């Protein structure tokens, strides 16, 4: 059994006159055959917090809110685990105007390209069930179902894999908290030219590529 945990960093806004609009959008996959070691990382981080800190976090870590020491600690623990990372980063300024107006379509499209590369390059075992668990980014039930159905259909059509796609919250799935740190670290490299966090986990990255370079 193989697990893929998915998270993204950046936004899909295209009004670059706004300071908060990101230049890039990152989608990252974290692969594990056993969720246990990654889940233990989150548990260890929480055990190191004071009671006040645990209350503030409300059951979930969010990388962009954490102190640098927490980020470094988690990433250093992750690099010692049997995990693999693959990601794609999107140069938003080169995205076709039509896709800029269809953010959910663009998100589905980018995620499917990454999943297709995983299958084509046989980065994970393809002879066993695969569970892809994405961090929930939409509250709209229709959009979530559309995302799951689209990916399942594309993978079955192009690669005939036994894949199940689920959407969960980071508080319900601890490994989503881990991949959040991964995607944030990658985003810092490509958006802010800060490779300090990326360098900790770069040995775990098995593939990366730009879209619309």
Secondary structure, DSSP 8 states (H G I E B T S, - for coil): -EEEEEEEEE-----TTSTT--SEEEEEEEEES-SHHHHHHHHHHHHTS-HHHHHHHTT---GGGS-HHHHHHHHHHHTTSS-EEEEEEEEGGGS-HHHHT-HHHHHHHHHHHHHHHHHHTT-S-SSS-EEEEEE-----HHHHHHHHHHHHHHHHHHH---EEEEEE-TTT-HHHHHHHHHHHHHHHHHHH---TTHHHHGGGEEEEEEE--
